[in-house]
Amino acid sequence: MVAVDGSPNSQDALAEAIDLAKQYGSELTILSIAPLVPLYLPSTTPYASPPISESQVTRYQALIDLAVKQAQEDGVKAVTGLCEEGVVVDEILSFLDTNPTDLVVVGSRGLSATKRLLIGSISSALVAHAPCPVLVVRARPSTKPAR
């Protein structure tokens, strides 16, 4: 299973997952989550969140459609796309609980230490809590010539 969000790093993760699926003749599930961002409020309510707009859901479904097409064109024989809505880490972990998976492939966003401390990292949470191995794909190094 590969999680995609349209970022350059998730595109790298998708490419890696496609290569692995082809190499091992594996099924590939491509998952995207239209994110629900919880807003933490004081005292009585632990959190609230604004509803996910239809345009957001449409955007993430389009990501899935393109990723599935890319995988099929690159030779993956069995590929499935799925778009969900919710808190990204929670939805991915829920998917893994109900759909046993041999490997999860995700991109690393390369968040700064401050952002990671404040909002956490999806890839870090998956490494810590997924019931299967997780491959975190980092951004490919630039090909700029050395000075």
C-alpha positions as CSV (number, residue, x, y, z in Angstrom):
1,M,0.0,0.0,0.0
2,V,1.2,3.5,-0.8
3,A,-0.2,6.7,0.6
4,V,-0.3,9.7,-1.7
5,D,-1.2,13.4,-1.1
6,G,0.1,15.1,-4.3
7,S,3.3,16.3,-2.8
8,P,6.6,15.7,-4.6
9,N,7.7,13.3,-1.9
10,S,4.5,11.3,-2.2
11,Q,5.1,11.1,-6.0
12,D,8.6,9.6,-5.2
13,A,6.9,7.1,-2.8
14,L,4.4,6.2,-5.6
15,A,7.2,5.6,-8.0
16,E,9.0,3.4,-5.5
17,A,5.8,1.4,-4.7
18,I,5.1,0.9,-8.4
19,D,8.7,-0.4,-8.9
20,L,8.3,-2.8,-5.9
21,A,4.8,-4.0,-7.1
22,K,6.2,-4.8,-10.6
23,Q,9.4,-6.4,-9.3
24,Y,7.5,-8.8,-6.9
25,G,4.3,-9.1,-8.9
26,S,2.4,-7.7,-6.0
27,E,-1.0,-6.1,-5.7
28,L,-0.8,-2.4,-5.1
29,T,-3.4,-0.3,-3.2
30,I,-3.1,3.5,-3.5
31,L,-4.6,5.4,-0.7
32,S,-5.3,9.1,-0.3
33,I,-6.9,10.8,2.6
34,A,-8.8,14.1,2.2
35,P,-7.5,15.6,5.5
36,L,-9.7,16.5,8.4
37,V,-7.7,18.9,10.5
38,P,-8.8,18.8,14.2
39,L,-9.0,22.2,16.0
40,Y,-8.3,21.8,19.6
41,L,-10.5,23.8,21.9
42,P,-10.3,24.6,25.6
43,S,-11.9,22.4,28.3
44,T,-15.3,20.8,27.5
45,T,-14.8,19.7,23.9
46,P,-11.6,17.9,23.1
47,Y,-11.6,19.0,19.5
48,A,-13.8,20.2,16.6
49,S,-13.2,20.3,13.0
50,P,-14.6,22.1,10.0
51,P,-16.2,19.8,7.4
52,I,-14.1,18.7,4.4
53,S,-15.2,20.5,1.3
54,E,-16.5,18.7,-1.7
55,S,-13.7,20.3,-3.8
56,Q,-11.1,18.8,-1.4
57,V,-12.6,15.3,-1.8
58,T,-12.7,15.8,-5.6
59,R,-9.0,16.8,-5.5
60,Y,-7.9,13.8,-3.6
61,Q,-10.0,11.5,-5.7
62,A,-8.4,12.9,-8.8
63,L,-5.0,12.2,-7.2
64,I,-6.0,8.6,-6.8
65,D,-7.3,8.3,-10.4
66,L,-4.0,9.6,-11.8
67,A,-1.9,7.4,-9.6
68,V,-3.9,4.3,-10.5
69,K,-3.6,5.2,-14.2
70,Q,0.2,5.7,-13.8
71,A,0.6,2.3,-12.0
72,Q,-1.4,0.5,-14.7
73,E,0.6,2.2,-17.5
74,D,3.8,1.3,-15.7
75,G,2.8,-2.4,-15.7
76,V,1.2,-3.1,-12.3
77,K,-1.3,-5.8,-13.0
78,A,-3.4,-5.5,-9.8
79,V,-3.9,-2.0,-8.6
80,T,-6.7,-0.5,-6.5
81,G,-7.3,3.2,-5.6
82,L,-9.1,4.4,-2.5
83,C,-9.9,7.9,-1.3
84,E,-11.0,8.4,2.3
85,E,-11.8,11.4,4.5
86,G,-10.5,12.0,8.0
87,V,-7.5,12.5,10.2
88,V,-4.7,11.2,7.9
89,V,-2.8,9.0,10.4
90,D,-5.9,7.6,11.9
91,E,-7.4,6.7,8.5
92,I,-4.3,5.0,7.3
93,L,-4.0,3.0,10.5
94,S,-7.6,2.1,10.3
95,F,-7.2,0.9,6.8
96,L,-4.2,-1.2,7.8
97,D,-6.2,-2.8,10.7
98,T,-8.9,-4.0,8.2
99,N,-6.7,-4.7,5.2
100,P,-3.6,-6.7,6.1
101,T,-0.7,-5.3,4.1
102,D,2.8,-6.5,3.6
103,L,4.4,-3.1,3.3
104,V,3.4,0.6,3.6
105,V,5.2,3.1,1.4
106,V,5.0,6.8,2.3
107,G,7.0,9.9,1.4
108,S,8.9,11.9,3.9
109,R,7.8,15.5,3.9
110,G,11.0,16.6,5.6
111,L,9.3,18.8,8.1
112,S,11.5,21.1,10.2
113,A,12.1,20.0,13.8
114,T,9.8,22.7,15.1
115,K,6.9,21.7,12.8
116,R,7.4,18.0,13.6
117,L,7.3,18.7,17.3
118,L,4.1,20.8,17.0
119,I,2.0,18.8,14.5
120,G,3.8,15.5,14.2
121,S,4.9,13.6,11.2
122,I,2.6,11.1,9.3
123,S,5.6,9.0,8.4
124,S,6.9,8.9,12.0
125,A,3.5,8.0,13.3
126,L,3.2,5.2,10.8
127,V,6.7,3.8,11.6
128,A,5.7,3.8,15.3
129,H,2.2,2.4,15.0
130,A,1.7,0.4,11.7
131,P,1.2,-3.3,12.1
132,C,3.6,-3.9,9.2
133,P,6.9,-2.6,7.8
134,V,6.9,1.0,6.6
135,L,9.2,2.3,3.9
136,V,9.8,6.0,4.1
137,V,10.9,7.4,0.8
138,R,13.0,10.6,1.1
139,A,13.3,13.2,-1.6
140,R,15.7,12.3,-4.3
141,P,19.0,14.3,-4.1
142,S,19.2,17.2,-6.5
143,T,21.4,16.7,-9.6
144,K,23.0,20.1,-9.4
145,P,26.7,20.1,-10.3
146,A,29.1,20.5,-7.4
147,R,31.0,23.8,-7.2
